[in-house]
Amino acid sequence: MKLHIKYDINFACKVILQENLDKLQIPYEITGLGEIELKKDISSHQYKELDVSLKKYGIEIIENPKNILVQKIKDVIIEMIYMDDKLPDTNISIYIADKLNHSYGYLSNIFSEVTYSSIANFIILQKIERAKHLISEDNLMLTEIAWKLNYSSVAHFSGQFKKATGLSPTVFQRILRKRKNADIAAE
């Protein structure tokens, strides 16, 4: 038997953080995506326990200031792409700069220095991941998906999708349908 699940990665991560912090009796407040304010200092033993327990879930405590800023950039982008039904119509570089109170040039340089990739590339990859979810979960037309992700045209969306995945969105859709039909037939 195969189960198909839908999940909210941000919600799941928040629950994991809450459970681990509560288990260690650390008073905290989750202040934003990827950010927790501890209400009091914790011992090095508690820090190590928390670090080990979070690593089981692929969650890492970040200490390097440049890495913290890069994670904030990623969080803003992920929030922008996944939180609302449609991406904001504003210029993405202005949106990120405004959210993080730094010039986009500065943010772009730090991001490239740490990740060896560009913010624009990260945005494309995140948009493609959201597109995959929309294709697999919703019964949306490709024009609707392109619109939700602020692509200028379906052709532009399809081109980026194919470049990132090796498949056109239509072929990806067809493969998913065949898998679902095969799963239904197997039950």
Backbone as a chain_set.jsonl record, in Angstrom:
{"seq": "MKLHIKYDINFACKVILQENLDKLQIPYEITGLGEIELKKDISSHQYKELDVSLKKYGIEIIENPKNILVQKIKDVIIEMIYMDDKLPDTNISIYIADKLNHSYGYLSNIFSEVTYSSIANFIILQKIERAKHLISEDNLMLTEIAWKLNYSSVAHFSGQFKKATGLSPTVFQRILRKRKNADIAAE", "coords": {"N": [[0.849, -1.184, 0.0], [0.498, 2.212, -0.758], [0.917, 5.437, 0.514], [-0.129, 8.715, -0.139], [0.987, 11.853, 0.652], [0.467, 15.192, 1.862], [2.216, 17.994, 2.853], [3.191, 20.71, 4.989], [6.077, 22.213, 5.002], [7.146, 24.311, 6.522], [5.427, 24.432, 8.74], [5.83, 21.85, 9.789], [8.54, 21.977, 10.497], [8.452, 23.976, 12.446], [6.951, 22.678, 14.454], [8.698, 20.578, 15.097], [10.845, 22.055, 16.161], [9.552, 23.26, 18.38], [8.817, 20.969, 19.899], [11.365, 19.88, 20.529], [12.633, 21.99, 21.915], [10.852, 22.31, 24.051], [11.088, 19.789, 25.246], [13.653, 19.951, 26.287], [13.208, 21.866, 28.124], [13.606, 24.597, 27.587], [13.02, 27.949, 27.655], [11.444, 29.89, 25.134], [10.794, 31.849, 22.158], [9.376, 31.676, 19.037], [10.347, 33.705, 16.6], [10.295, 34.2, 13.923], [10.581, 32.915, 10.571], [12.914, 30.472, 10.721], [14.119, 31.553, 12.963], [14.69, 31.904, 16.375], [14.069, 33.176, 19.548], [15.728, 32.868, 22.492], [14.651, 32.829, 25.82], [16.284, 32.906, 27.979], [19.768, 32.47, 28.821], [21.382, 29.434, 27.819], [22.855, 26.387, 28.998], [26.052, 24.965, 28.015], [25.781, 22.257, 27.761], [22.99, 21.936, 27.336], [22.83, 23.283, 24.909], [24.39, 21.636, 23.233], [22.852, 19.266, 23.379], [20.455, 20.157, 22.207], [21.391, 20.852, 19.661], [22.247, 18.323, 18.676], [19.802, 16.889, 18.753], [18.247, 18.345, 16.928], [19.69, 18.041, 14.569], [19.053, 15.481, 13.768], [16.795, 15.838, 12.289], [17.66, 17.242, 10.185], [18.004, 19.893, 10.742], [19.876, 22.712, 11.415], [21.842, 24.554, 13.722], [22.877, 27.796, 13.245], [25.816, 29.713, 13.308], [27.776, 31.412, 12.172], [27.976, 34.737, 11.053], [27.709, 35.482, 8.274], [26.598, 33.163, 7.182], [24.238, 33.137, 8.606], [22.965, 35.393, 7.542], [22.706, 34.558, 4.867], [20.957, 32.405, 5.249], [18.743, 33.82, 6.138], [18.133, 35.227, 3.804], [17.423, 33.072, 2.146], [15.206, 32.163, 3.597], [13.427, 34.362, 3.354], [12.973, 34.274, 0.608], [11.824, 31.709, 0.29], [9.565, 32.016, 1.909], [8.282, 34.033, 0.447], [7.729, 32.664, -1.926], [6.208, 30.418, -1.164], [4.286, 31.123, 0.818], [2.082, 32.778, 0.087], [-0.778, 32.672, -2.115], [-0.187, 33.632, -4.625], [2.803, 34.904, -6.054], [4.287, 38.016, -4.991], [3.775, 41.017, -6.916], [5.775, 42.821, -7.004], [9.176, 43.912, -7.648], [11.536, 41.423, -7.227], [14.148, 41.7, -6.181], [13.999, 44.164, -4.863], [12.029, 43.536, -3.002], [13.345, 41.575, -1.389], [15.555, 43.07, -0.439], [14.213, 45.101, 0.991], [12.919, 43.566, 2.969], [15.089, 42.607, 4.44], [16.579, 44.802, 5.103], [18.984, 45.638, 3.836], [21.164, 46.524, 1.124], [20.433, 45.227, -2.122], [22.605, 44.515, -3.683], [24.656, 44.081, -1.79], [23.534, 41.91, -0.361], [23.374, 40.048, -2.434], [26.084, 39.674, -3.077], [27.094, 38.528, -0.666], [25.525, 36.207, -0.564], [26.354, 34.84, -2.904], [29.061, 34.506, -2.306], [28.994, 32.744, -0.129], [27.39, 30.555, -0.968], [28.189, 29.915, -3.52], [26.563, 30.302, -5.65], [23.891, 32.09, -7.302], [21.427, 34.459, -6.071], [19.32, 34.716, -7.813], [19.353, 32.232, -9.151], [18.732, 30.534, -7.006], [16.143, 31.399, -6.478], [14.838, 30.634, -8.857], [15.088, 27.819, -8.657], [13.535, 27.364, -6.354], [11.04, 28.289, -7.228], [10.541, 26.393, -9.201], [10.367, 24.09, -7.644], [8.031, 24.704, -6.187], [6.292, 24.798, -8.334], [6.305, 22.098, -9.098], [4.983, 21.001, -6.886], [2.494, 22.284, -7.168], [1.685, 21.243, -9.632], [1.476, 18.539, -8.975], [-0.343, 18.464, -6.833], [-2.606, 20.105, -7.25], [-5.307, 20.713, -9.525], [-4.486, 22.43, -11.642], [-4.127, 24.451, -14.548], [-1.314, 24.825, -16.734], [-0.978, 27.477, -17.45], [-2.166, 28.822, -15.304], [-0.446, 28.097, -13.23], [1.962, 29.247, -14.113], [1.178, 31.929, -13.963], [0.678, 32.201, -11.168], [3.276, 31.996, -10.251], [4.48, 34.2, -11.238], [5.554, 34.214, -13.871], [6.363, 35.488, -17.083], [5.257, 34.289, -19.25], [3.808, 31.151, -20.352], [5.589, 29.79, -21.902], [8.077, 30.783, -21.037], [8.04, 29.881, -18.369], [7.895, 27.088, -18.872], [10.322, 26.679, -20.179], [12.233, 27.291, -18.148], [11.497, 25.348, -16.298], [12.047, 22.973, -17.685], [14.809, 23.254, -18.056], [15.685, 23.102, -15.414], [14.729, 20.606, -14.507], [14.92, 18.763, -16.533], [12.749, 17.853, -17.797], [9.763, 18.741, -19.546], [7.04, 20.724, -18.24], [4.609, 19.579, -19.011], [5.28, 16.908, -19.68], [6.188, 16.101, -17.171], [3.778, 16.319, -15.739], [2.287, 14.344, -17.087], [3.734, 12.019, -16.427], [3.293, 11.948, -13.643], [0.507, 11.557, -13.621], [0.329, 9.007, -14.814], [1.666, 7.485, -12.879], [-0.075, 7.824, -10.686], [-2.396, 6.635, -11.717], [-1.441, 4.031, -12.072], [-0.933, 3.358, -9.419], [-3.533, 3.435, -8.401], [-4.702, 1.383, -9.877], [-3.229, -0.75, -8.897], [-4.178, -1.03, -6.353]], "CA": [[0.0, 0.0, 0.0], [1.25, 3.461, -0.843], [0.195, 6.616, 0.986], [0.267, 9.993, -0.71], [0.812, 12.839, 1.707], [0.681, 16.602, 1.594], [2.738, 18.556, 4.085], [3.661, 22.08, 5.025], [7.425, 22.085, 5.556], [7.346, 25.331, 7.551], [4.686, 24.001, 9.926], [6.508, 20.674, 10.33], [9.782, 22.437, 11.122], [8.066, 24.698, 13.667], [6.555, 21.678, 15.449], [9.929, 19.896, 15.519], [11.559, 22.985, 17.037], [8.797, 23.385, 19.632], [8.926, 19.73, 20.67], [12.723, 19.723, 21.039], [12.89, 23.023, 22.926], [10.022, 21.982, 25.216], [11.678, 18.607, 25.876], [14.829, 20.398, 27.042], [12.708, 22.898, 29.032], [14.241, 25.862, 27.238], [11.992, 28.957, 27.321], [11.745, 30.448, 23.817], [9.733, 32.402, 21.322], [9.704, 31.595, 17.616], [10.118, 35.082, 16.164], [10.172, 34.258, 12.474], [11.022, 31.733, 9.85], [14.332, 30.205, 10.95], [14.65, 32.411, 14.025], [14.135, 31.636, 17.696], [14.66, 33.97, 20.628], [15.753, 32.152, 23.766], [14.283, 33.75, 26.89], [17.405, 32.973, 28.915], [20.952, 31.749, 28.35], [21.334, 28.0, 28.076], [24.167, 25.805, 29.285], [26.68, 24.34, 26.852], [25.198, 20.916, 27.682], [21.685, 22.079, 26.681], [23.103, 23.67, 23.528], [24.826, 20.432, 22.519], [21.685, 18.37, 23.274], [19.539, 20.73, 21.222], [22.057, 20.732, 18.366], [22.194, 16.907, 18.274], [18.414, 16.472, 18.5], [17.755, 18.998, 15.713], [20.394, 17.497, 13.405], [18.336, 14.267, 13.33], [15.762, 16.27, 11.352], [18.283, 18.062, 9.159], [17.955, 21.287, 11.167], [21.206, 23.078, 11.895], [21.999, 25.85, 14.381], [23.847, 28.565, 12.474], [26.525, 30.675, 14.154], [28.54, 32.343, 11.353], [27.093, 35.844, 10.628], [27.407, 35.431, 6.838], [25.672, 32.043, 6.986], [22.941, 33.562, 9.155], [22.355, 36.283, 6.554], [22.311, 33.733, 3.717], [19.756, 31.664, 5.634], [17.635, 34.79, 6.144], [17.789, 35.463, 2.392], [16.692, 31.876, 1.7], [13.905, 32.147, 4.281], [12.579, 35.385, 2.729], [12.599, 33.775, -0.714], [10.898, 30.581, 0.48], [8.32, 32.592, 2.407], [7.672, 34.742, -0.675], [7.269, 31.717, -2.948], [5.264, 29.427, -0.651], [3.293, 31.577, 1.796], [0.88, 33.326, -0.522], [-1.282, 31.94, -3.274], [0.522, 34.156, -5.8], [3.974, 35.709, -5.72], [4.023, 39.459, -5.091], [4.09, 41.591, -8.229], [6.913, 43.719, -6.843], [10.492, 43.449, -8.07], [12.013, 40.5, -6.191], [15.34, 42.236, -5.524], [13.534, 45.206, -3.943], [11.312, 42.824, -1.943], [14.342, 40.955, -0.496], [16.315, 44.151, 0.192], [13.33, 45.74, 1.98], [12.676, 42.636, 4.079], [16.306, 42.376, 5.232], [17.192, 46.103, 5.394], [20.319, 45.734, 3.246], [21.068, 46.709, -0.326], [20.401, 43.959, -2.822], [23.977, 44.223, -4.108], [25.354, 43.505, -0.637], [22.949, 40.587, -0.116], [23.747, 39.193, -3.553], [27.499, 39.335, -2.934], [27.237, 37.595, 0.464], [24.897, 34.949, -0.969], [27.24, 34.188, -3.878], [30.303, 34.145, -1.621], [28.759, 31.607, 0.766], [26.753, 29.397, -1.628], [28.759, 29.721, -4.86], [25.447, 30.386, -6.583], [23.25, 33.405, -7.223], [20.072, 34.54, -5.519], [18.395, 34.458, -8.931], [19.307, 30.784, -9.359], [17.999, 29.958, -5.877], [14.725, 31.736, -6.693], [14.343, 29.76, -9.932], [14.949, 26.46, -8.123], [12.394, 27.34, -5.439], [9.826, 28.411, -8.032], [10.338, 25.105, -9.867], [9.877, 23.168, -6.606], [6.627, 25.041, -5.944], [5.56, 24.378, -9.537], [6.127, 20.637, -8.998], [3.909, 20.764, -5.91], [1.23, 22.715, -7.758], [1.334, 20.285, -10.679], [1.106, 17.254, -8.384], [-1.421, 18.552, -5.845], [-3.779, 20.823, -7.714], [-5.715, 20.485, -10.908], [-4.319, 23.723, -12.283], [-3.562, 24.496, -15.886], [0.034, 25.391, -16.707], [-1.088, 28.943, -17.503], [-2.441, 29.275, -13.94], [0.783, 27.916, -12.448], [2.886, 30.289, -14.569], [0.671, 33.188, -13.415], [0.922, 32.19, -9.716], [4.712, 32.118, -9.993], [4.906, 35.451, -11.89], [6.273, 34.066, -15.129], [5.805, 36.366, -18.111], [4.501, 33.457, -20.196], [3.921, 29.711, -20.136], [6.815, 29.368, -22.585], [9.19, 31.109, -20.133], [7.914, 28.921, -17.273], [8.232, 25.759, -19.384], [11.753, 26.657, -20.454], [12.97, 27.183, -16.877], [11.156, 24.053, -15.7], [12.794, 21.94, -18.406], [16.232, 23.446, -17.78], [15.955, 22.678, -14.037], [14.342, 19.213, -14.229], [15.158, 17.882, -17.673], [11.44, 17.499, -18.355], [8.818, 19.85, -19.679], [5.957, 20.573, -17.253], [3.595, 18.665, -19.552], [5.789, 15.542, -19.51], [6.162, 15.875, -15.721], [2.36, 16.097, -15.419], [1.909, 13.051, -17.657], [4.373, 10.976, -15.608], [2.57, 11.89, -12.368], [-0.801, 10.936, -13.867], [0.547, 7.572, -15.039], [1.98, 6.887, -11.578], [-1.305, 7.789, -9.883], [-3.27, 5.623, -12.308], [-0.834, 2.729, -11.765], [-1.171, 3.124, -7.983], [-4.968, 3.143, -8.228], [-4.931, 0.065, -10.469], [-2.581, -1.737, -8.034], [-4.934, -1.171, -5.1]], "C": [[0.886, 1.235, 0.0], [0.362, 4.591, -0.348], [0.747, 7.846, 0.285], [-0.011, 11.04, 0.348], [1.059, 14.246, 1.178], [1.178, 17.187, 2.905], [3.173, 19.991, 3.882], [5.0, 22.055, 5.74], [7.674, 23.105, 6.657], [6.651, 24.942, 8.848], [5.388, 22.817, 10.593], [7.782, 21.076, 11.068], [9.483, 23.152, 12.439], [7.695, 23.719, 14.785], [7.782, 20.936, 15.98], [10.707, 20.775, 16.488], [10.868, 23.089, 18.394], [8.963, 22.143, 20.495], [10.313, 19.571, 21.291], [13.062, 20.757, 22.107], [12.095, 22.749, 24.2], [10.611, 20.79, 25.986], [12.879, 18.984, 26.741], [14.497, 21.513, 28.039], [13.44, 24.232, 28.837], [13.137, 26.855, 26.892], [12.391, 29.711, 26.051], [10.529, 31.132, 23.227], [10.203, 32.278, 19.882], [9.322, 32.94, 17.021], [9.967, 35.218, 14.656], [10.647, 32.96, 11.871], [12.521, 31.568, 10.08], [14.949, 31.016, 12.066], [13.911, 32.155, 15.333], [14.838, 32.536, 18.702], [14.57, 33.157, 21.91], [15.523, 33.163, 24.875], [15.369, 33.856, 27.959], [18.577, 32.207, 28.305], [20.815, 30.268, 28.682], [22.763, 27.494, 28.301], [24.744, 25.189, 28.009], [26.148, 22.924, 26.659], [23.837, 20.966, 26.962], [21.869, 22.416, 25.195], [23.485, 22.44, 22.703], [23.667, 19.458, 22.332], [20.716, 18.848, 22.206], [20.112, 20.564, 19.814], [21.959, 19.298, 17.834], [20.769, 16.498, 17.922], [17.856, 17.112, 17.234], [18.416, 18.438, 14.454], [19.742, 16.216, 12.897], [17.297, 14.597, 12.265], [16.333, 17.131, 10.222], [18.231, 19.544, 9.476], [19.287, 21.614, 11.836], [21.175, 24.439, 12.58], [23.139, 26.575, 13.667], [24.492, 29.606, 13.387], [27.28, 31.732, 13.356], [27.62, 33.452, 10.83], [26.747, 35.833, 9.132], [26.418, 34.304, 6.538], [24.285, 32.382, 7.507], [22.232, 34.446, 8.137], [21.899, 35.507, 5.321], [21.045, 32.948, 4.042], [18.543, 32.589, 5.67], [17.182, 35.101, 4.72], [16.964, 34.289, 1.869], [15.299, 31.838, 2.312], [12.94, 33.153, 3.669], [12.081, 34.888, 1.378], [11.575, 32.649, -0.592], [9.548, 31.086, 0.963], [7.563, 33.275, 1.268], [7.049, 33.755, -1.665], [6.162, 30.793, -2.434], [4.119, 29.975, 0.193], [1.987, 32.065, 1.169], [0.471, 32.499, -1.722], [-0.53, 32.342, -4.534], [1.711, 34.975, -5.323], [3.633, 37.186, -5.813], [4.463, 39.985, -6.454], [5.299, 42.515, -8.18], [8.196, 43.096, -7.373], [11.095, 42.62, -6.924], [13.238, 41.052, -5.47], [14.965, 43.33, -4.526], [12.841, 44.564, -2.745], [12.302, 42.256, -0.913], [15.116, 42.032, 0.26], [15.49, 44.842, 1.277], [13.115, 44.858, 3.201], [13.879, 42.529, 5.01], [17.084, 43.657, 5.55], [18.669, 46.18, 4.998], [20.132, 45.989, 1.76], [21.099, 45.329, -0.986], [21.803, 43.558, -3.281], [24.774, 43.556, -2.997], [24.866, 42.077, -0.379], [23.375, 39.593, -1.195], [25.205, 38.748, -3.447], [27.731, 38.318, -1.818], [26.703, 36.219, 0.068], [25.815, 34.171, -1.905], [28.526, 33.702, -3.224], [30.133, 32.869, -0.797], [28.27, 30.371, 0.01], [27.372, 29.038, -2.981], [27.668, 29.664, -5.93], [24.806, 31.759, -6.415], [21.878, 33.313, -6.556], [19.068, 34.201, -6.616], [18.264, 32.962, -9.196], [18.524, 30.1, -8.243], [16.493, 30.21, -6.038], [14.13, 30.818, -7.76], [14.116, 28.348, -9.404], [13.756, 26.349, -7.176], [11.069, 27.449, -6.195], [9.515, 27.081, -8.728], [9.832, 24.075, -8.857], [8.406, 23.441, -6.302], [5.777, 24.612, -7.134], [5.306, 22.879, -9.508], [5.005, 20.302, -8.028], [2.553, 21.14, -6.501], [0.759, 21.747, -8.84], [0.822, 18.99, -10.053], [-0.116, 17.329, -7.469], [-2.713, 19.146, -6.387], [-4.101, 20.439, -9.15], [-5.659, 21.816, -11.658], [-3.764, 23.547, -13.685], [-2.167, 25.116, -15.771], [0.019, 26.912, -16.775], [-1.344, 29.51, -16.108], [-1.196, 29.172, -13.059], [1.797, 28.991, -12.823], [2.477, 31.641, -13.994], [0.957, 33.279, -11.915], [2.385, 32.446, -9.383], [5.335, 33.315, -10.718], [5.81, 35.256, -13.107], [5.583, 34.925, -16.171], [4.964, 35.591, -19.124], [4.667, 31.989, -19.812], [5.206, 29.199, -20.779], [8.042, 29.625, -21.697], [9.204, 30.126, -18.956], [8.376, 27.536, -17.728], [9.729, 25.629, -19.65], [12.577, 26.523, -19.18], [12.715, 25.835, -16.207], [11.991, 22.957, -16.346], [14.294, 22.04, -18.131], [16.588, 22.912, -16.384], [15.72, 21.184, -13.822], [14.7, 18.236, -15.343], [13.879, 17.435, -18.351], [10.612, 18.757, -18.563], [7.738, 19.668, -18.622], [4.874, 19.592, -17.718], [4.021, 17.213, -19.387], [5.782, 15.17, -18.025], [4.74, 15.544, -15.256], [1.907, 14.712, -15.878], [2.482, 11.901, -16.824], [3.643, 10.823, -14.281], [1.206, 11.218, -12.531], [-0.674, 9.431, -14.056], [0.848, 6.862, -13.729], [0.726, 6.763, -10.715], [-2.247, 6.713, -10.404], [-2.752, 4.215, -12.024], [-1.056, 2.373, -10.299], [-2.62, 2.748, -7.711], [-5.271, 1.722, -8.737], [-4.352, -1.044, -9.579], [-3.352, -1.988, -6.735], [-6.084, -2.054, -5.316]], "O": [[1.906, 1.281, 0.687], [-0.801, 4.695, -0.738], [1.96, 7.991, 0.137], [-1.118, 11.11, 0.882], [1.762, 14.45, 0.188], [0.614, 16.901, 3.961], [3.478, 20.427, 2.771], [5.049, 21.892, 6.959], [8.352, 22.793, 7.636], [7.215, 25.102, 9.931], [5.526, 22.783, 11.816], [8.062, 20.561, 12.151], [10.184, 22.951, 13.431], [8.087, 23.915, 15.935], [7.889, 20.695, 17.183], [11.176, 20.298, 17.521], [11.521, 23.014, 19.435], [9.221, 22.251, 21.693], [10.429, 19.171, 22.45], [13.711, 20.429, 23.1], [12.606, 22.936, 25.304], [10.629, 20.783, 27.216], [13.093, 18.4, 27.804], [15.383, 22.039, 28.713], [13.832, 24.893, 29.798], [12.391, 26.636, 25.937], [13.543, 30.122, 25.908], [9.408, 31.012, 23.722], [11.299, 32.722, 19.542], [8.143, 33.286, 16.941], [9.546, 36.269, 14.173], [11.06, 32.035, 12.57], [13.31, 32.424, 9.68], [16.17, 31.162, 12.124], [12.681, 32.185, 15.391], [16.065, 32.64, 18.701], [13.481, 32.802, 22.359], [16.128, 34.235, 24.876], [15.369, 34.796, 28.754], [18.399, 31.401, 27.393], [20.212, 29.895, 29.689], [23.736, 28.099, 27.852], [24.019, 24.927, 27.049], [26.07, 22.439, 25.531], [23.564, 20.142, 26.089], [21.154, 21.898, 24.337], [22.963, 22.232, 21.607], [23.508, 18.885, 21.254], [20.218, 18.06, 21.402], [19.397, 20.18, 18.889], [21.623, 19.09, 16.668], [20.546, 15.834, 16.909], [17.064, 16.483, 16.531], [17.788, 18.367, 13.397], [19.863, 15.893, 11.716], [16.955, 13.751, 11.439], [15.588, 17.678, 9.409], [18.395, 20.373, 8.581], [19.758, 20.884, 12.708], [20.552, 25.374, 12.076], [24.231, 26.028, 13.507], [23.805, 30.292, 14.144], [27.412, 32.861, 13.829], [26.59, 33.155, 10.225], [25.615, 36.141, 8.762], [25.505, 34.475, 5.73], [23.278, 31.971, 6.931], [21.037, 34.276, 7.891], [20.821, 35.77, 4.789], [20.154, 32.837, 3.201], [17.444, 32.193, 5.281], [15.986, 35.224, 4.459], [15.931, 34.485, 1.228], [14.324, 31.519, 1.631], [11.764, 32.845, 3.48], [10.909, 35.058, 1.04], [10.569, 32.646, -1.301], [8.505, 30.639, 0.484], [6.349, 33.116, 1.14], [5.956, 33.997, -2.178], [5.27, 30.423, -3.197], [3.069, 29.339, 0.274], [0.906, 31.782, 1.686], [1.26, 31.73, -2.272], [-0.265, 31.511, -5.403], [1.631, 35.661, -4.303], [2.788, 37.578, -6.617], [5.399, 39.468, -7.063], [5.791, 42.943, -9.224], [8.281, 41.877, -7.525], [11.151, 43.081, -5.784], [13.355, 40.886, -4.256], [15.559, 43.41, -3.451], [13.037, 44.99, -1.607], [12.118, 42.434, 0.291], [15.313, 41.919, 1.47], [16.003, 45.136, 2.357], [13.126, 45.34, 4.334], [13.72, 42.38, 6.221], [18.131, 43.601, 6.195], [19.493, 46.72, 5.735], [19.072, 45.706, 1.201], [21.711, 44.392, -0.474], [22.142, 42.374, -3.265], [25.484, 42.579, -3.236], [25.664, 41.157, -0.201], [23.696, 38.442, -0.901], [25.524, 37.586, -3.696], [28.478, 37.356, -1.999], [27.339, 35.197, 0.327], [26.027, 32.973, -1.715], [29.023, 32.622, -3.542], [31.021, 32.017, -0.771], [28.692, 29.255, 0.316], [27.099, 27.967, -3.522], [27.844, 29.049, -6.981], [25.144, 32.5, -5.491], [21.262, 32.249, -6.488], [18.09, 33.491, -6.381], [17.16, 32.478, -9.443], [17.74, 29.188, -8.504], [15.677, 29.33, -5.764], [13.035, 30.286, -7.58], [13.076, 27.744, -9.668], [13.044, 25.345, -7.194], [10.093, 26.784, -5.847], [8.351, 26.691, -8.829], [8.958, 23.271, -9.182], [7.619, 22.504, -6.172], [4.663, 24.117, -6.957], [4.214, 22.429, -9.854], [4.176, 19.433, -8.3], [1.579, 20.402, -6.352], [-0.435, 21.466, -8.948], [-0.149, 18.406, -10.536], [-0.85, 16.349, -7.346], [-3.801, 18.715, -6.005], [-3.26, 19.911, -9.879], [-6.651, 22.265, -12.232], [-3.021, 22.605, -13.961], [-1.881, 25.845, -14.821], [0.902, 27.567, -16.222], [-0.805, 30.561, -15.761], [-0.929, 30.054, -12.243], [2.424, 29.583, -11.944], [3.335, 32.42, -13.58], [1.425, 34.312, -11.437], [2.698, 33.043, -8.353], [6.557, 33.433, -10.803], [6.725, 36.046, -13.339], [4.361, 35.076, -16.149], [4.079, 36.15, -19.771], [5.56, 31.635, -19.041], [5.84, 28.28, -20.259], [8.938, 28.785, -21.614], [10.258, 29.604, -18.592], [9.162, 26.887, -17.039], [10.327, 24.588, -19.375], [13.518, 25.73, -19.132], [13.623, 25.252, -15.615], [12.57, 22.117, -15.658], [14.969, 21.02, -17.988], [17.661, 22.34, -16.192], [16.433, 20.557, -13.039], [14.773, 17.027, -15.12], [13.913, 16.726, -19.357], [10.758, 19.729, -17.823], [7.538, 18.55, -18.147], [4.298, 18.865, -16.909], [3.211, 16.372, -18.996], [5.412, 14.052, -17.666], [4.528, 14.611, -14.481], [1.226, 13.997, -15.143], [1.787, 10.922, -16.551], [3.396, 9.702, -13.835], [0.797, 10.414, -11.694], [-1.475, 8.666, -13.52], [0.348, 5.763, -13.487], [0.492, 5.728, -10.092], [-2.83, 5.962, -9.622], [-3.54, 3.306, -11.763], [-1.335, 1.219, -9.972], [-2.905, 1.863, -6.904], [-6.004, 0.966, -8.099], [-4.906, -2.141, -9.51], [-3.193, -3.031, -6.101], [-6.852, -2.305, -4.387]]}, "num_chains": 1, "name": "protein.A"}
